Amino acid sequence: MSGAEEREAMEFDVLIVGGGPAGLAAAIRLKQVAPDATVCLVEKGSEIGAHILSGAVLEPRALDELIPDWRDDPPALATPAGEDKFMLLTATKAYKLPTPPQMNNHGNYIVSLGNVCRWLGGKAEALGVEIYPGFAASETIVEDGQVKGVVAGVAGILKDGTKGPGYEPGMELRATYTLFAEGCRGSLTKQLQDRYNLRDGVAPQTYALGMKELWEIPKERHTPGLVWHSTGWPVPSDTYGGSWLYMLGENLVSIGFVVGLDYPNPWLSPFDEFQRFKTHPEVAKMLEGGKRIAYGARALNEGGIQAIPKLVFPGGMLIGDTAGFLNVPKIKGTHTSMKSGMVAAEAVAAALADEARPAVLDSYPAALKASWVWTELQGVRNIRPGFAKFGLWGGLINAGLDTYLFRGKAPWTWGHHADHETLKPAAESKRIVYPKPDGKLSFDRLSSVFLSNTNHEEDQPAHLKLRDPGAWKGVNWDQFRSPESRYCPAAVYEAVGPDAERELRGTPDAEATGAGASVEAGDAGARLVINAQNCVHCKTCDIKDPGQNIDWTTPQGGGGPNYIGGM
C-alpha cells in the first residue's frame, strides 16, 4: 500500500516494471495488437541495458515472432553461432564430449544482451511506449487487494533516513494492469509472492550465480561464432557448475562461469572458482595476448517448470526471469522470457477490449501452457535436479538417459530444495585456499567491480538490509564463518575484527572497507561490514544467506552497474 504522503500520479492502461527482454517484448507486443493502449515501462538502470547481463547465445524463435524482419536491422554485435564445443575439464586436461542436442546452436546468434535490449527499447519507443530509465520501482500500490501500480523515482533520502535537499517523493504510476518483469529474484516480486501465496504448491526455486567478463583478444586468435562450454574442474563434483566462452564481433570474447547456489561448502567462493577456471591451459591459450575490459555478475533461476510460481494475481502478472523460464540444459532463457511477455501482452490486450476488464487474467497462464515455452521446459525438467541428486557423474548419466531414452517424458518430476538450506557448518567442511590473482588471467574483486562501472549515491540508506542484525554472529559467523564474504562476487560483505582476521587471514579483498561502508552486525571479535557501494545487483545474498536474513532492495537514483555495450 502506498504511503499517506502526497505524490503526483500518472495513469496508464498498462505498466511494465523492468526493461529486460521480457518487459520490452511485452511492451512491443502490446502496441502491435492494441496500438491505442497507453503503455509505460520503468527501468531501475540508468539506461535500458545498463543492468542487463547474460552470456549470451540467443535462440531467435521469439524474436522471429515479434519482429520477423529483425535481421534486416539487427542489434550491434549479433554474430551467427558457429562451431559448438562441449568439454570436460580436469585440472590440466580437456576432453571433448558429444554435444547434447539442447546445446546445438545452429541458427542461433551470439549477442550482447544489453545491446539487444537497447535495440528493443528503440523499437518500443517508436511504437509509442513511454520508457523511464533510472526510475526504480520501490513499492507496489495495492488497494482493496488489487495491484494498482507502483511507486517509482523516490530519491534524496539520506543515510540517516531524513530527507535531503534533493528529496523527491517519487511518483505513483497507476495502471489497469501491471506486468512485473524485474528479472531474477525481483524485490517487488518477492513481496508479491508472499502477499498472494504465489509459491504455494510448487517446488522451491533454485538458483545459480553467473559471472562474466568481456575480453578483447588478438584477431588471429579469434574465431567468430565459436560456442565453447565446459563442465568439471575447478568446482568439486558435489557442486553444479560450468563455463561458457563465446567469440563475437571481430575480436571480443564473452567468458563466464556459473555456480549452482545449492553448493554445500561454505568455504567455496564462486568468484575465485571463476578466476581459477581461466588459468586452465585450454582456456588460457584462448585468452593469451588479450585484455579484460568488463565484468559483471547476476543470479539465474534454475528451478525449471516445477518451480514456476502462480503467474497472475489481482491487477498483475509475472513475466520473464522474475518467474523463472530459463531452460538450464539449453543454457538459454531469453527466448522463453520474451515469449512469456508476448503471451501476457496478448492476454492484456484482450482484457482491455473487454468492458468488464477482469482483475485476474487467467488467460495468460492458460495460453502460456499451450505454447512452445511449456513444451520446451517440460521436456528438460529433470536434468538440473539430477545433478543435485547424483553429483557431476550421476548427473551426466541422468541427463543422457533423460534426453535419449526417455526423451523428456520420464514418468516422474523431481523437485528442488531451497539453496539457503544446503550449507554445511564450516567446521565440518573442507577449507579451500585459492591462489592469489596474477593480474593477467585472474583478478581480485575490487578491480573487477571497477570494470562494472558500478556506482551508488553514498549518502543514501543501504539497499542491503539485515532483518535481524543480532542473528549474524550466531548463524553466519559461528556456524558458517561468514559465507557472504565469499559468495558475494563484488566485495560487498566483509567480516572484520580480531577473530575474523585470525580465522580468515588471507581472504581476498580484506581491505575492501571504504566510503559508504557500514558496520551492521557482530561484536568486537567478529563483525560484519556492508560495502553497499560495491553491489552489482546480482541478488546472491538475498538467495544464499543461510538465515534468509538479507533483503536486497532497489537503491535510489538508478544506482548499480552500468554495463558497456558488448556485455
VOGU-3710 file (C-alpha; in Angstrom, 3 decimals, decimal comma):
1> msgaeeream> 0,000/0,000/0,000  1,395/3,413/-0,879  2,088/5,778/1,999  -0,001/8,738/3,051  2,462/11,216/1,509  1,058/13,157/-1,435  2,644/12,165/-4,690  1,935/13,073/-8,269  0,196/10,275/-10,138  0,152/9,176/-13,767
11> efdvlivggg> -2,413/6,776/-15,198  -1,804/4,160/-17,898  -3,577/1,173/-19,304  -0,513/-0,994/-18,725  2,594/-0,547/-16,580  5,663/-2,744/-17,049  8,274/-2,924/-14,294  11,647/-3,848/-15,804  13,367/-3,122/-19,115  14,810/-6,547/-19,885
21> paglaaairl> 13,868/-8,809/-22,810  10,530/-9,889/-21,298  9,358/-6,397/-20,391  10,378/-4,900/-23,731  8,852/-7,772/-25,705  5,607/-7,300/-23,776  5,613/-3,570/-24,475  6,212/-4,042/-28,191  3,601/-6,782/-28,499  1,036/-4,664/-26,680
31> kqvapdatvc> 1,466/-1,774/-29,068  1,354/-4,150/-32,027  -2,013/-5,657/-31,045  -3,501/-2,713/-29,100  -1,934/0,412/-30,621  -4,222/2,789/-28,736  -3,285/1,382/-25,300  -1,176/3,641/-23,103  1,919/1,703/-22,025  4,635/2,791/-19,586
41> lvekgseiga> 7,846/0,906/-18,787  10,118/1,766/-15,850  13,699/0,525/-15,531  15,943/0,832/-12,460  19,145/1,035/-14,507  20,450/4,410/-15,648  19,515/3,436/-19,211  17,932/0,481/-20,945  20,574/-2,247/-20,966  22,664/-0,823/-18,114
51> hilsgavlep> 21,805/-3,709/-15,760  21,451/-6,444/-18,401  23,949/-9,284/-18,226  23,979/-12,632/-19,978  26,288/-14,919/-21,962  24,580/-14,810/-24,423  23,614/-17,096/-27,276  20,188/-16,038/-28,485  17,730/-18,512/-29,918  15,709/-16,215/-32,198
61> raldelipdw> 12,394/-18,085/-32,058  10,522/-15,476/-30,035  12,250/-12,575/-31,775  11,218/-14,009/-35,147  7,613/-13,983/-33,960  7,841/-10,473/-32,518  9,821/-8,704/-35,269  10,019/-11,038/-38,307  12,351/-8,768/-40,311  14,798/-8,092/-37,462
71> rddppalatp> 17,754/-9,475/-39,457  17,464/-6,522/-41,839  18,472/-4,199/-38,979  19,992/-6,402/-36,257  21,324/-5,348/-32,849  25,005/-4,418/-32,724  27,490/-7,305/-32,446  24,965/-10,054/-33,327  27,231/-12,855/-34,601  25,874/-16,093/-36,127
81> agedkfmllt> 26,786/-19,061/-33,934  29,357/-21,377/-35,454  31,141/-24,429/-34,061  29,862/-25,956/-30,807  32,324/-27,471/-28,337  31,378/-29,147/-25,048  34,386/-30,007/-22,881  35,026/-31,971/-19,712  37,895/-30,373/-17,771  40,307/-31,913/-15,313
91> atkayklptp> 42,956/-29,789/-13,611  45,258/-29,989/-16,645  43,357/-31,678/-19,485  40,262/-31,031/-21,613  38,231/-33,817/-23,195  35,652/-33,119/-25,871  32,248/-34,634/-25,109  29,371/-35,237/-27,528  27,328/-32,056/-27,780  23,867/-32,636/-26,273
101> pqmnnhgnyi> 21,018/-31,807/-28,650  19,861/-28,972/-26,398  23,246/-27,299/-26,878  23,191/-27,395/-30,684  23,342/-23,716/-31,633  22,867/-23,932/-35,390  20,736/-20,942/-36,393  21,366/-19,058/-33,158  23,275/-15,812/-32,580  25,961/-14,739/-30,119
111> vslgnvcrwl> 24,837/-11,363/-28,837  25,341/-8,703/-26,238  22,013/-8,938/-24,434  22,442/-5,347/-23,275  22,673/-4,265/-26,909  19,622/-6,370/-27,757  17,654/-4,588/-25,033  18,806/-1,157/-26,178  17,696/-2,100/-29,691  14,333/-3,404/-28,436
121> ggkaealgve> 13,922/-0,223/-26,399  14,201/1,846/-29,562  11,577/-0,320/-31,245  9,246/0,092/-28,267  9,633/3,867/-28,148  8,973/4,099/-31,885  5,627/2,411/-31,244  4,720/4,924/-28,534  5,779/3,176/-25,326  6,804/5,622/-22,598
131> iypgfaaset> 10,123/4,426/-21,126  11,567/5,864/-17,901  15,101/4,620/-17,098  16,762/5,426/-13,782  13,321/5,158/-12,210  13,486/2,368/-9,634  10,145/0,925/-8,526  10,399/0,689/-4,751  6,839/-0,043/-3,668  3,750/-1,747/-5,050
141> ivedgqvkgv> 0,438/0,083/-4,791  -2,241/-2,322/-3,556  -5,793/-1,188/-2,905  -8,645/-3,472/-1,846  -6,411/-6,453/-2,521  -5,647/-5,448/-6,106  -2,375/-4,176/-7,571  -2,885/-0,695/-8,960  0,690/0,168/-9,965  3,946/1,129/-8,278
151> vagvagilkd> 5,755/3,993/-6,606  8,932/4,837/-8,500  11,603/7,505/-8,548  12,000/8,124/-4,802  15,277/9,999/-4,302  17,147/12,203/-1,864  16,621/10,214/1,335  19,837/10,421/3,353  21,616/7,594/5,136  20,089/8,590/8,472
161> gtkgpgyepg> 16,593/8,380/6,975  15,994/12,112/6,767  15,046/13,985/3,616  17,974/15,707/1,952  17,897/18,897/-0,140  17,364/16,846/-3,299  14,466/14,852/-1,873  11,876/13,582/-4,336  8,896/11,596/-3,046  8,595/9,678/-6,286
171> melratytlf> 5,520/9,228/-8,421  2,572/6,909/-8,348  2,460/5,138/-11,686  -1,007/3,629/-11,844  -2,378/1,168/-14,364  -5,242/-1,188/-15,034  -2,691/-3,989/-15,319  0,897/-4,124/-14,040  3,397/-6,603/-15,516  6,373/-7,400/-13,291
181> aegcrgsltk> 9,493/-8,147/-15,341  12,119/-7,492/-12,686  14,488/-10,308/-13,618  15,814/-12,927/-11,241  14,749/-12,522/-7,576  12,930/-9,252/-8,140  12,389/-7,339/-4,909  8,739/-6,454/-5,572  8,066/-9,913/-6,980  9,390/-11,430/-3,757
191> qlqdrynlrd> 6,818/-9,429/-1,785  4,021/-10,261/-4,217  4,740/-13,969/-3,919  4,262/-13,710/-0,161  1,190/-11,469/-0,320  -0,675/-13,620/-2,844  0,819/-17,027/-1,902  2,088/-17,454/-5,444  4,552/-20,187/-4,486  2,041/-22,459/-2,788
201> gvapqtyalg> 2,159/-25,953/-4,272  5,342/-25,501/-6,354  8,942/-26,553/-5,752  11,356/-24,043/-4,198  13,195/-22,018/-6,790  16,857/-22,949/-7,126  19,440/-20,513/-8,428  22,945/-20,134/-9,779  25,407/-17,260/-9,784  26,737/-16,345/-13,208
211> mkelweipke> 29,864/-14,181/-13,561  31,005/-12,745/-16,855  33,999/-10,937/-18,273  34,379/-9,358/-21,694  37,806/-9,649/-23,278  39,470/-8,248/-26,355  41,864/-10,769/-27,898  44,185/-10,629/-30,929  42,261/-11,169/-34,156  44,476/-14,100/-35,107
221> rhtpglvwhs> 43,186/-15,958/-32,041  39,563/-15,016/-32,660  37,106/-17,441/-34,271  33,834/-15,533/-34,772  30,874/-17,669/-33,766  32,755/-20,183/-31,598  30,480/-21,501/-28,823  32,550/-23,285/-26,158  31,187/-24,784/-22,917  32,770/-26,866/-20,181
231> tgwpvpsdty> 31,877/-28,811/-17,077  34,055/-30,372/-14,386  37,132/-28,604/-12,994  37,561/-26,425/-10,991  34,398/-26,988/-8,908  34,081/-30,223/-6,874  31,789/-32,968/-8,101  29,121/-32,145/-5,481  28,732/-28,620/-6,887  26,838/-27,794/-10,065
241> ggswlymlge> 28,834/-25,514/-12,313  30,216/-24,873/-15,757  31,572/-22,291/-18,118  30,987/-20,574/-21,412  33,251/-18,871/-23,895  31,656/-17,169/-26,901  33,517/-15,268/-29,635  31,564/-12,365/-31,114  32,239/-9,321/-33,242  35,761/-9,046/-34,633
251> nlvsigfvvg> 37,853/-9,607/-31,509  35,544/-9,897/-28,474  35,218/-12,884/-26,160  32,397/-13,326/-23,675  33,713/-15,645/-20,971  31,859/-16,678/-17,878  31,338/-19,188/-15,129  28,173/-20,416/-13,398  27,992/-21,987/-9,935  24,773/-23,502/-8,621
261> ldypnpwlsp> 23,815/-21,808/-5,357  22,849/-25,119/-3,788  26,566/-25,796/-3,162  27,281/-27,239/0,330  30,766/-25,979/1,257  30,663/-22,539/2,956  34,351/-22,013/2,152  33,639/-22,059/-1,589  33,954/-18,748/-3,427  32,228/-18,718/-6,845
271> fdefqrfkth> 34,219/-15,654/-7,898  37,530/-17,341/-7,134  36,423/-20,525/-8,902  35,824/-18,375/-11,988  39,252/-16,790/-11,723  40,861/-20,202/-11,269  38,962/-21,570/-14,291  40,662/-19,055/-16,602  44,092/-20,426/-15,686  43,272/-23,834/-17,204
281> pevakmlegg> 45,700/-24,436/-20,105  42,883/-24,879/-22,630  41,262/-21,600/-21,587  44,439/-19,608/-21,057  45,618/-20,227/-24,605  42,378/-18,728/-25,990  42,849/-15,575/-23,888  46,600/-15,220/-24,488  47,533/-11,703/-25,515  44,094/-10,410/-24,594
291> kriaygaral> 42,784/-7,729/-22,271  39,841/-7,843/-19,885  37,576/-4,825/-20,472  34,377/-5,503/-18,483  32,987/-7,582/-15,617  29,571/-8,341/-14,146  27,557/-10,885/-12,190  23,928/-11,879/-11,735  21,847/-14,707/-10,343  19,898/-17,111/-12,566
301> neggiqaipk> 16,680/-19,021/-11,930  17,387/-22,729/-12,482  14,298/-24,363/-10,981  12,582/-25,028/-14,276  8,920/-25,717/-14,807  8,342/-27,303/-11,384  9,431/-24,076/-9,653  7,395/-21,571/-11,701  5,008/-19,786/-9,316  1,417/-18,832/-9,964
311> lvfpggmlig> 1,741/-16,136/-12,610  -1,356/-13,983/-12,055  -2,972/-12,109/-9,184  -5,475/-9,236/-8,985  -4,253/-6,458/-11,247  -0,951/-8,007/-12,274  1,185/-10,827/-13,577  4,765/-12,109/-13,606  6,723/-12,397/-16,841  10,261/-13,337/-17,789
321> dtagflnvpk> 13,034/-14,325/-15,435  11,261/-12,959/-12,372  9,033/-16,043/-12,770  11,814/-18,373/-13,950  11,661/-19,592/-17,563  15,345/-20,493/-18,026  15,989/-23,702/-19,954  19,023/-24,913/-17,988  20,298/-27,691/-20,316  19,982/-25,325/-23,266
331> ikgthtsmks> 21,673/-22,520/-21,245  19,137/-20,075/-22,631  16,192/-18,161/-21,284  15,879/-15,002/-23,379  13,603/-16,628/-25,950  11,294/-18,135/-23,324  11,230/-14,911/-21,307  10,352/-12,873/-24,382  7,608/-15,296/-25,330  6,104/-15,087/-21,832
341> gmvaaeavaa> 5,955/-11,305/-22,201  4,334/-11,583/-25,621  1,706/-14,045/-24,388  0,970/-11,809/-21,387  0,633/-8,792/-23,680  -1,916/-10,580/-25,834  -3,941/-11,506/-22,739  -3,826/-7,904/-21,532  -4,864/-6,545/-24,937  -7,891/-8,824/-24,956
351> aladearpav> -8,803/-7,743/-21,424  -8,532/-4,061/-22,295  -11,002/-4,632/-25,125  -13,425/-6,245/-22,663  -15,654/-3,777/-20,836  -15,531/-5,979/-17,729  -11,718/-5,818/-17,534  -11,326/-8,792/-15,166  -8,848/-8,315/-12,324  -7,165/-11,713/-12,704
361> ldsypaalka> -6,128/-12,678/-16,229  -6,130/-16,463/-16,095  -5,986/-16,424/-19,885  -2,253/-15,637/-19,645  -1,058/-18,798/-17,852  -3,532/-20,871/-19,875  -2,122/-19,566/-23,156  1,453/-19,944/-21,923  0,827/-23,587/-21,013  -0,466/-24,132/-24,541
371> swvwtelqgv> 2,646/-22,542/-26,088  6,024/-23,950/-27,052  7,510/-22,491/-23,840  5,724/-25,052/-21,669  6,539/-27,936/-24,007  10,217/-26,981/-24,034  10,541/-26,644/-20,260  8,501/-29,771/-19,563  10,938/-31,845/-21,597  14,045/-30,829/-19,613
381> rnirpgfakf> 12,548/-30,599/-16,116  14,571/-33,465/-14,585  18,060/-32,606/-15,862  19,086/-29,865/-13,393  17,666/-31,721/-10,329  19,624/-34,786/-11,433  22,907/-33,003/-10,760  21,704/-32,019/-7,284  20,669/-35,613/-6,520  23,579/-37,505/-8,076
391> glwgglinag> 26,531/-35,120/-8,406  28,512/-34,479/-11,602  28,930/-38,012/-12,911  25,489/-39,255/-11,943  24,015/-36,019/-13,248  25,651/-36,501/-16,651  24,350/-40,077/-16,825  20,877/-38,940/-15,786  20,936/-36,180/-18,409  21,849/-38,697/-21,085
401> ldtylfrgka> 19,104/-41,119/-20,057  16,512/-38,355/-19,762  17,450/-36,929/-23,172  17,999/-40,047/-25,277  15,992/-42,803/-23,553  13,025/-41,002/-22,002  13,139/-38,049/-24,444  11,964/-35,737/-21,669  8,908/-37,873/-20,890  10,041/-39,761/-17,784
411> pwtwghhadh> 7,042/-40,630/-15,590  8,374/-38,567/-12,676  9,259/-34,972/-11,874  11,952/-34,221/-9,335  11,775/-31,198/-7,071  14,341/-28,885/-5,538  15,414/-27,764/-2,115  15,929/-24,137/-1,143  19,527/-23,034/-1,741  19,923/-21,362/1,659
421> etlkpaaesk> 19,345/-24,720/3,379  22,268/-26,573/1,778  25,346/-25,152/3,530  27,193/-27,430/5,927  28,877/-25,975/9,035  32,311/-24,547/8,349  33,907/-26,850/10,934  32,653/-29,886/9,007  33,717/-28,637/5,565  36,997/-28,704/3,697
431> rivypkpdgk> 38,631/-25,313/3,686  39,538/-24,024/0,213  42,657/-21,915/-0,262  42,598/-20,013/-3,543  45,708/-18,801/-5,362  46,383/-15,089/-5,391  45,334/-13,357/-8,626  48,103/-12,854/-11,162  46,642/-9,702/-12,739  46,840/-11,275/-16,204
441> lsfdrlssvf> 44,251/-14,040/-16,240  42,914/-13,870/-12,692  41,901/-10,759/-10,776  40,601/-9,551/-7,423  37,053/-8,468/-6,693  37,685/-4,744/-6,372  39,371/-4,345/-9,749  36,519/-6,376/-11,201  33,832/-4,172/-9,657  35,651/-1,158/-11,102
451> lsntnheedq> 35,142/-2,599/-14,584  31,410/-2,943/-13,975  31,134/0,856/-13,693  29,129/0,393/-10,503  28,088/3,500/-8,618  25,615/4,309/-5,865  24,980/7,619/-4,168  26,973/7,230/-0,960  24,721/9,242/1,345  21,616/7,083/0,974
461> pahlklrdpg> 20,259/4,260/3,125  21,922/0,934/2,328  19,755/-1,028/-0,092  21,044/-4,259/1,507  19,213/-4,745/4,768  19,592/-7,217/7,629  16,231/-8,254/9,034  17,856/-9,076/12,392  21,409/-7,726/12,839  21,754/-9,742/16,030
471> awkgvnwdqf> 21,418/-13,030/14,154  24,577/-12,620/12,080  27,063/-13,549/14,810  25,334/-16,738/15,961  24,415/-18,017/12,497  26,637/-16,603/9,765  29,814/-16,304/11,811  29,655/-19,018/14,470  28,277/-21,722/12,184  29,461/-20,824/8,685
481> rspesrycpa> 32,321/-18,316/9,133  30,711/-15,530/7,108  29,862/-17,240/3,807  28,567/-13,927/2,416  32,151/-12,650/2,361  32,889/-15,432/-0,156  29,718/-15,907/-2,199  29,367/-12,187/-2,959  31,207/-11,533/-6,254  31,648/-7,815/-5,539
491> avyeavgpda> 33,317/-7,488/-2,105  30,148/-6,102/-0,538  30,296/-8,202/2,639  33,364/-8,304/4,851  33,953/-9,925/8,234  36,359/-7,802/10,305  37,739/-7,802/13,842  40,409/-9,837/15,649  38,562/-13,174/15,443  37,751/-12,666/11,785
501> erelrgtpda> 41,295/-11,649/10,964  42,703/-14,706/12,701  40,181/-17,112/11,150  40,023/-15,633/7,649  43,588/-14,415/7,206  44,443/-14,449/3,528  40,850/-13,952/2,423  40,895/-11,872/-0,792  39,849/-8,216/-0,542  40,273/-7,951/3,240
511> eatgagasve> 40,931/-4,254/2,636  37,549/-3,726/0,974  36,087/-1,365/3,562  35,730/2,072/2,035  33,463/5,062/1,628  29,856/4,156/2,157  30,634/1,078/4,280  28,578/0,461/7,378  29,065/-1,846/10,327  25,845/-3,802/10,578
521> agdagarlvi> 26,257/-6,729/12,969  28,522/-8,720/15,284  30,774/-7,844/18,197  34,338/-6,740/18,844  35,732/-10,148/17,907  33,928/-10,524/14,584  31,555/-8,144/12,938  30,049/-7,657/9,503  30,721/-4,650/7,312  28,467/-3,997/4,322
531> naqncvhckt> 30,063/-2,101/1,433  26,778/-1,425/-0,379  28,571/0,907/-2,788  30,118/-2,146/-4,489  26,858/-4,004/-5,152  26,372/-5,171/-8,759  22,765/-6,241/-8,053  23,361/-9,959/-8,530  20,915/-10,814/-5,648  23,061/-13,744/-4,444
541> cdikdpgqni> 22,991/-12,543/-0,836  19,189/-12,430/-0,870  19,184/-16,047/-2,064  22,057/-17,817/-0,296  22,104/-16,250/3,166  21,619/-19,279/5,449  19,164/-17,500/7,744  17,377/-15,584/4,963  18,369/-12,509/6,921  19,399/-10,289/3,985
551> dwttpqgggg> 16,892/-8,369/1,868  18,046/-6,825/-1,410  16,018/-3,725/-2,276  16,246/-1,191/-5,077  18,664/1,683/-4,427  17,796/5,273/-5,233  18,551/7,109/-8,408  19,412/4,412/-10,943  22,388/3,189/-8,913  24,235/-0,027/-9,676
561> pnyiggm> 26,331/-1,254/-12,571  26,488/0,430/-15,947  27,445/-2,369/-18,281  29,048/-1,308/-21,539  27,775/-2,302/-24,955  29,099/-5,800/-25,516  28,085/-7,094/-22,094
//
